[in-house]
């Protein structure tokens, strides 16, 4: 039995049927995405960085204070993450959500990821840009750190951004989607090559790092770090969209919804009338534990589950 067949065999037929019936009647739909949706594209999660970054607490590198004290270290970490995202291909979950967006203008996608997965991969899957909203920014925007400078450069896919960030990539590669889907290792956890995990990370000065062309200040990744405010225009849009009319369905895909504001959107959408469908590999997922009668929990790989549960509306992907 193939890995896909094994996963689909685990979905109770009654749940799939009831979800399908509800989906066909839905107009206003929200999808809340986390890192789990891109696992099948070979992207490591934020806390799952590999190679020479395995010895670091990723959260300690995602703060304004960390960047102020050691911008070279932080930029090398984010350059690694940019590199990994650029190697990834869209998976069937990206294509399924893009197709649903094209068919339904009242469907919006909210992504918590900053690695560019939804932004870049969904672009390649032809996801309508106006229906995709990034809550935490993206690695592929850069902005100036100078207080009096407003320089922002969007959608910069240069790799590396500057020569000093061309750090060794050996030991940083995850299995490709094709490799993960092969029958021989279908049930295996991704293995990292950590052969150079002890390679010293170069000490870089601000002069080595990306510079602002407007004021010569230091550029930083265009992401929201711990302790920073999320983009108010995005939050306002989402709040207004949910408040406008009743919501029929929220799909929580590959995220435990622990971080604000994602943690509130499930409850806000439910208050606006939405039924909830959680898609996650982890049966103990927090969002899954907060379901109510009439909601759904589909356990498995989002790249397998999402196209299957949406098939009645979007067709075969």
Secondary structure, 3 states (H helix, E strand, C coil): CCHHHHHHHCCCHHHHHHHHHHHHHCCCEEEEECHHHHHHHCCCCHHHCCHHHCCCCHHHHCEHHHHHHCHHHHHHHHHHHHHHHHHCCCCHHHHHHHHHHHHCCCEEEEECCCCCHHHHHHHHCCCCHHHEEECCEEEEEEEECCCCCCCEECCCCCCCCCHHHCCCCCCCCCCCHHHHHCHHHCCCCCCCCCCCCCCCCCCCCHHHCCECCCCCCEEEEEECCECCCCCHHHHHHHHHHHHHCCCCEEEEECCCCCCCCHHHHHHHHHHCCCEEEEEECCCCCHHHHCCCCCCEEEECCHHHHHHHHHHHHHCCC
